[in-house]
Amino acid sequence: MNTSRDVDTARSLRRLRQLVELETPSGHVPGLDALYELLASWSNGLLGRAERVVRDGVPHLYVHERVSDPARAPVLLLGHADTVWPLGTLAERPFTAVDGRATGPGVFDMKAGLVTALDALELTGGADDVRMLVTGDEERGSPTSRALVEEAAAGCRAVLVLEPGLDGALKTARKGVALYRLGVRGRAAHAGLEPELGVNALVELAHQVLAISVLGDTGRGTTVTPTVGRAGTTTNTVPESAWVEVDVRAWERQELQRVEEALSVLCARLPGAGVELAGGINRPPLERGMSVQLLLAAQRLAREQGLAAIGEARVGGGSDGNFTAGLGVPTLDGLGPAGAGAHARHEWVDLGSLPERATLVAGLIRAPAVTPPAR
């Protein structure tokens, strides 16, 4: 088996620079298309046909397996090309590589992971039963790509997510995410002449926010957080309408469902007011049971190849791996290179970790299938 010593590190650095120097805010078609052209050219001969898939105006890259064999389920390499950084950020923070660290917008989350995926494929010499999906709106919650992620993962024996790890640890569990907006209906009136004729939507909203804020469960790790709200139009008018957005995160699907049920039965406190709930579960949890067998395989490979020891981490943020685990497909996340600072101006990647991660991913591509847990 090829090892980290066989990775062309100079090429990896060139590729990483090329990807970072293409600015790709979520949904930015020109930048995404240019990046996909590079990935398609680099994967040529290693995978099958590269297909640009457009969903609701957002492009994504789906590179198919070379051979479709009903007797052997494929592996999916999963990542995203979009970043949280707006156009023009590169001029302020250009790509740099100094003392073994690379910096620049999107270098850690997650363009280094895309380079790792290609390096891993090079180490395998190309794999007939591997497909790769790179999406263009993951940082916005995958509104156009979720169905494509689920289509690509269906029937796979494993999903390897090239998102960054946490201090080098692989991510074996991610919280599920639910997003809601609670709207409040009141009745407008002049705040000075006849406020008693109004129904104050802001006061009603205050009651609702207090009720929402106690729905979390610290012991189970469930958080329910009112985040953004608004009420009223002018300072001399009793507010007629108001709303608040709510972020819910939980390790278990049952907890997401519990909170949703509690939100759905909220009732107005003020006579004449009304409330209406919109939204729902955005990402199911990535539960550890869907990752643990792949984690054990990764730890065994690391020992055999003399790589750094592999730890595991649970994190509150979601990824597209939540969707694939929700389908019952074994999913291991955090396989991107080491570094830190996702979504922060100081984000950086440890360049020395790129060949190690490529070796690990290549080994997982070749590893025998694992049995998914019963759902």
C-alpha positions as CSV (number, residue, x, y, z in Angstrom):
1,M,0.0,0.0,0.0
2,N,1.2,3.5,-0.8
3,T,1.9,5.7,2.2
4,S,2.3,9.3,3.1
5,R,5.8,9.3,1.7
6,D,4.3,8.7,-1.7
7,V,2.2,11.9,-1.7
8,D,3.5,14.6,-3.9
9,T,3.5,17.4,-1.3
10,A,4.6,20.1,-3.7
11,R,1.7,19.3,-5.9
12,S,-0.7,19.3,-2.9
13,L,0.5,22.8,-2.0
14,R,0.1,24.1,-5.5
15,R,-3.4,22.7,-5.7
16,L,-4.3,24.1,-2.3
17,R,-3.1,27.6,-3.4
18,Q,-5.2,27.3,-6.6
19,L,-8.4,26.4,-4.7
20,V,-8.0,29.1,-2.1
21,E,-7.3,31.7,-4.7
22,L,-10.6,30.9,-6.3
23,E,-13.2,32.8,-4.1
24,T,-16.3,30.6,-3.7
25,P,-18.9,32.2,-1.4
26,S,-21.9,29.9,-1.1
27,G,-23.9,29.8,-4.3
28,H,-21.4,32.0,-6.3
29,V,-21.6,30.4,-9.7
30,P,-18.5,31.7,-11.5
31,G,-16.2,30.8,-8.6
32,L,-17.8,27.4,-8.0
33,D,-17.7,26.5,-11.7
34,A,-14.0,27.4,-11.9
35,L,-13.2,25.3,-8.9
36,Y,-15.2,22.4,-10.2
37,E,-13.2,22.5,-13.5
38,L,-10.0,22.1,-11.5
39,L,-11.4,19.2,-9.5
40,A,-12.8,17.5,-12.5
41,S,-9.4,17.7,-14.3
42,W,-7.5,16.5,-11.3
43,S,-9.8,13.5,-10.9
44,N,-9.7,12.5,-14.5
45,G,-8.5,8.9,-14.8
46,L,-9.0,8.4,-11.0
47,L,-12.8,8.4,-11.0
48,G,-15.5,8.1,-13.6
49,R,-17.6,10.8,-15.4
50,A,-17.6,14.3,-13.8
51,E,-21.1,15.9,-13.9
52,R,-22.0,19.5,-13.1
53,V,-25.4,19.3,-11.4
54,V,-27.4,22.5,-11.0
55,R,-30.2,22.7,-8.3
56,D,-32.2,25.9,-8.0
57,G,-29.4,27.8,-9.7
58,V,-26.6,26.5,-7.5
59,P,-24.0,24.2,-9.2
60,H,-22.5,21.1,-7.6
61,L,-19.9,18.6,-8.8
62,Y,-20.8,14.9,-8.9
63,V,-18.0,12.6,-10.0
64,H,-19.3,9.1,-10.6
65,E,-17.5,5.8,-9.9
66,R,-15.7,4.2,-12.9
67,V,-17.5,0.9,-12.7
68,S,-21.0,0.3,-11.3
69,D,-20.9,-3.1,-9.8
70,P,-24.1,-4.3,-8.1
71,A,-22.1,-6.8,-6.1
72,R,-20.0,-4.1,-4.4
73,A,-21.4,-0.9,-2.9
74,P,-19.4,2.2,-3.6
75,V,-17.7,4.6,-1.2
76,L,-18.7,8.3,-1.3
77,L,-16.1,11.0,-0.7
78,L,-18.1,14.1,0.4
79,G,-17.2,17.7,0.8
80,H,-18.2,21.2,-0.1
81,A,-16.5,24.0,-2.2
82,D,-18.3,27.0,-0.7
83,T,-16.9,29.2,2.0
84,V,-18.4,31.7,4.4
85,W,-16.1,34.5,3.0
86,P,-17.5,37.2,0.7
87,L,-15.9,38.2,-2.5
88,G,-12.9,40.5,-2.0
89,T,-11.7,38.7,1.2
90,L,-8.7,37.2,-0.7
91,A,-7.3,40.7,-1.4
92,E,-7.3,41.3,2.4
93,R,-6.0,37.9,3.3
94,P,-4.1,36.3,0.5
95,F,-3.0,32.7,0.5
96,T,0.3,32.2,2.4
97,A,2.3,29.1,3.3
98,V,5.0,29.8,5.9
99,D,6.7,27.4,8.4
100,G,4.4,24.5,7.5
101,R,1.2,26.5,7.9
102,A,-1.1,27.6,5.1
103,T,-3.6,30.4,5.6
104,G,-6.3,32.1,3.5
105,P,-10.1,32.2,3.2
106,G,-11.5,28.7,3.2
107,V,-8.1,27.0,3.5
108,F,-9.3,25.0,6.6
109,D,-13.0,24.8,5.9
110,M,-12.6,23.0,3.7
111,K,-10.4,23.4,0.6
112,A,-7.6,21.4,2.2
113,G,-10.0,18.6,2.6
114,L,-10.7,18.6,-1.2
115,V,-6.9,18.4,-1.9
116,T,-6.7,15.5,0.6
117,A,-9.5,13.6,-1.3
118,L,-7.6,13.9,-4.6
119,D,-4.3,12.9,-2.9
120,A,-6.0,9.8,-1.4
121,L,-7.3,8.8,-4.8
122,E,-3.8,9.2,-6.3
123,L,-2.5,6.8,-3.6
124,T,-5.1,4.2,-4.5
125,G,-4.2,4.5,-8.2
126,G,-7.9,5.3,-8.8
127,A,-10.7,3.2,-7.4
128,D,-13.5,1.8,-9.5
129,D,-16.1,1.9,-6.7
130,V,-15.6,5.4,-5.4
131,R,-17.7,8.4,-6.2
132,M,-17.2,12.0,-5.1
133,L,-19.7,14.8,-4.4
134,V,-18.6,18.4,-3.8
135,T,-21.5,20.8,-3.1
136,G,-21.8,24.6,-3.4
137,D,-24.1,25.6,-0.5
138,E,-23.2,23.6,2.6
139,E,-22.4,26.7,4.5
140,R,-26.0,27.9,4.1
141,G,-27.4,24.6,5.4
142,S,-27.4,22.8,2.0
143,P,-30.8,24.1,0.9
144,T,-30.3,23.0,-2.8
145,S,-27.9,20.1,-2.3
146,R,-29.5,18.0,0.4
147,A,-31.4,15.8,-2.0
148,L,-28.3,15.4,-4.1
149,V,-26.2,14.4,-1.1
150,E,-28.9,11.8,-0.2
151,E,-29.0,10.5,-3.8
152,A,-25.2,10.1,-3.9
153,A,-25.1,8.3,-0.6
154,A,-27.9,5.9,-1.2
155,G,-26.6,2.4,-1.5
156,C,-23.1,3.3,-0.4
157,R,-21.1,1.1,2.0
158,A,-19.5,4.2,3.6
159,V,-19.3,8.0,3.4
160,L,-16.0,9.7,4.1
161,V,-16.5,13.4,4.9
162,L,-13.5,15.6,4.2
163,E,-14.5,18.3,6.6
164,P,-11.8,19.4,9.0
165,G,-11.4,17.5,12.2
166,L,-11.1,18.9,15.7
167,D,-7.5,19.2,16.9
168,G,-6.8,16.3,14.6
169,A,-9.6,14.1,16.0
170,L,-12.2,12.6,13.7
171,K,-15.8,13.7,14.3
172,T,-17.9,10.7,15.2
173,A,-21.0,12.5,16.4
174,R,-22.6,15.8,15.4
175,K,-25.6,17.4,16.8
176,G,-28.7,17.5,14.8
177,V,-30.0,21.0,13.9
178,A,-33.5,22.4,13.7
179,L,-34.4,26.0,12.7
180,Y,-37.6,27.8,13.4
181,R,-39.3,31.2,13.2
182,L,-42.1,32.0,15.6
183,G,-44.3,34.8,14.3
184,V,-46.6,36.8,16.5
185,R,-49.8,38.7,15.4
186,G,-51.0,41.6,17.4
187,R,-53.1,44.7,16.7
188,A,-51.6,48.2,15.9
189,A,-52.7,51.3,17.8
190,H,-51.4,54.8,18.5
191,A,-49.0,54.4,21.4
192,G,-49.9,57.8,22.8
193,L,-53.6,58.3,22.0
194,E,-55.1,54.9,22.5
195,P,-52.6,52.2,23.3
196,E,-55.3,50.2,25.1
197,L,-56.9,49.5,21.7
198,G,-53.8,47.6,20.6
199,V,-52.4,44.2,21.2
200,N,-48.7,44.5,21.7
201,A,-46.9,41.9,19.6
202,L,-43.6,42.7,21.2
203,V,-44.9,42.0,24.7
204,E,-46.4,38.7,23.4
205,L,-43.1,37.9,21.8
206,A,-41.4,38.5,25.2
207,H,-43.7,35.9,26.8
208,Q,-42.9,33.4,24.0
209,V,-39.1,33.9,24.1
210,L,-39.1,33.1,27.9
211,A,-41.2,30.0,27.2
212,I,-38.8,28.9,24.4
213,S,-35.7,29.5,26.4
214,V,-36.5,26.8,29.0
215,L,-37.0,24.0,26.4
216,G,-33.4,22.9,26.4
217,D,-32.0,20.1,28.4
218,T,-28.5,20.6,29.7
219,G,-28.1,17.0,30.8
220,R,-28.8,15.7,27.4
221,G,-26.9,18.4,25.6
222,T,-30.0,19.9,24.0
223,T,-29.8,23.6,23.3
224,V,-32.8,25.8,22.4
225,T,-31.6,29.3,21.6
226,P,-33.6,32.3,20.5
227,T,-31.2,34.2,18.2
228,V,-32.7,36.9,16.0
229,G,-35.9,38.9,16.6
230,R,-37.8,41.9,15.5
231,A,-41.0,43.8,16.3
232,G,-42.8,47.0,15.4
233,T,-42.4,49.7,12.8
234,T,-42.3,53.1,14.5
235,T,-41.7,54.3,18.0
236,N,-45.2,55.7,18.4
237,T,-47.1,52.6,17.3
238,V,-48.1,49.5,19.3
239,P,-46.4,46.7,17.4
240,E,-48.7,44.7,15.2
241,S,-46.3,41.9,14.4
242,A,-43.1,40.4,15.7
243,W,-41.0,37.3,15.2
244,V,-38.0,35.4,16.6
245,E,-35.8,32.8,15.1
246,V,-34.8,29.8,17.1
247,D,-31.8,27.5,16.8
248,V,-32.2,24.0,18.3
249,R,-29.4,21.4,18.5
250,A,-29.4,17.9,20.0
251,W,-27.4,14.7,20.0
252,E,-30.5,12.6,19.5
253,R,-33.3,12.7,17.0
254,Q,-35.8,12.1,19.8
255,E,-34.7,15.3,21.5
256,L,-35.2,17.3,18.2
257,Q,-38.7,15.9,18.0
258,R,-39.5,16.7,21.6
259,V,-38.6,20.3,21.2
260,E,-40.5,20.6,17.9
261,E,-43.6,19.2,19.6
262,A,-43.2,21.7,22.5
263,L,-42.8,24.6,20.1
264,S,-45.8,23.5,18.0
265,V,-48.2,23.8,21.0
266,L,-47.1,27.3,22.2
267,C,-50.2,29.5,22.7
268,A,-50.5,33.3,22.9
269,R,-50.7,34.8,26.4
270,L,-52.3,38.1,25.5
271,P,-56.0,38.3,24.6
272,G,-56.3,38.9,20.9
273,A,-52.8,37.8,20.0
274,G,-51.8,34.9,17.9
275,V,-48.6,32.8,17.2
276,E,-47.5,30.8,14.2
277,L,-44.5,28.5,13.9
278,A,-42.6,27.8,10.7
279,G,-39.5,25.7,10.1
280,G,-38.4,22.3,11.2
281,I,-35.5,19.8,11.5
282,N,-32.7,20.9,9.1
283,R,-30.2,18.1,9.8
284,P,-30.7,14.9,11.7
285,P,-27.9,14.0,14.3
286,L,-24.9,12.1,13.2
287,E,-25.0,9.6,16.0
288,R,-21.8,7.8,17.1
289,G,-23.2,4.4,16.2
290,M,-23.1,5.4,12.6
291,S,-19.3,6.2,12.8
292,V,-17.8,3.9,15.4
293,Q,-16.9,1.0,13.1
294,L,-15.2,3.3,10.6
295,L,-13.4,5.0,13.5
296,L,-12.0,1.7,14.6
297,A,-10.9,0.9,11.0
298,A,-9.1,4.4,10.9
299,Q,-7.4,3.8,14.2
300,R,-6.2,0.4,13.0
301,L,-4.9,1.9,9.8
302,A,-3.1,4.7,11.6
303,R,-1.2,2.1,13.8
304,E,-0.3,0.0,10.8
305,Q,1.0,2.9,8.8
306,G,2.8,4.6,11.7
307,L,0.5,7.7,11.5
308,A,-0.4,9.9,14.4
309,A,-2.9,8.3,16.8
310,I,-6.5,9.0,15.9
311,G,-8.8,10.4,18.5
312,E,-12.5,11.2,18.2
313,A,-14.7,14.2,19.0
314,R,-18.3,15.2,19.3
315,V,-19.2,18.6,18.0
316,G,-22.3,20.8,18.0
317,G,-22.1,22.0,14.4
318,G,-23.7,20.0,11.6
319,S,-22.4,18.9,8.2
320,D,-23.7,17.0,5.2
321,G,-22.5,13.9,7.0
322,N,-25.6,14.3,9.2
323,F,-27.8,13.7,6.1
324,T,-25.9,10.5,5.1
325,A,-25.9,9.1,8.6
326,G,-29.6,9.8,8.8
327,L,-30.1,7.5,5.8
328,G,-28.4,4.7,7.8
329,V,-25.1,4.8,5.8
330,P,-21.9,4.4,7.9
331,T,-20.4,7.9,8.0
332,L,-17.0,9.2,9.3
333,D,-16.5,12.9,9.5
334,G,-13.5,15.2,10.1
335,L,-11.1,13.5,7.7
336,G,-9.6,16.8,6.5
337,P,-6.1,17.9,7.5
338,A,-5.3,19.3,10.9
339,G,-5.5,23.0,11.6
340,A,-7.9,25.4,13.3
341,G,-10.0,28.5,12.9
342,A,-13.0,27.4,10.8
343,H,-15.1,30.5,9.9
344,A,-12.5,32.7,11.6
345,R,-10.0,35.2,10.0
346,H,-7.1,33.3,11.4
347,E,-8.0,29.9,9.9
348,W,-5.0,27.8,9.1
349,V,-3.9,24.3,8.0
350,D,-1.0,22.2,9.1
351,L,0.6,21.3,5.7
352,G,2.4,18.3,7.3
353,S,-0.9,16.7,8.0
354,L,-2.0,16.6,4.4
355,P,-0.1,13.4,3.4
356,E,-1.0,11.6,6.6
357,R,-4.7,12.3,6.1
358,A,-4.4,11.2,2.4
359,T,-2.9,7.9,3.5
360,L,-5.7,7.4,6.1
361,V,-8.5,8.2,3.5
362,A,-6.9,5.9,0.9
363,G,-6.8,3.1,3.5
364,L,-10.5,3.6,4.4
365,I,-11.4,3.5,0.7
366,R,-9.8,0.1,0.5
367,A,-11.1,-1.1,3.8
368,P,-13.8,-3.8,3.9
369,A,-17.4,-2.7,4.2
370,V,-18.7,-2.3,7.8
371,T,-22.2,-3.4,8.9
372,P,-24.4,-0.4,9.6
373,P,-26.2,-0.5,13.0
374,A,-29.9,-1.4,13.0
375,R,-32.2,1.7,12.6
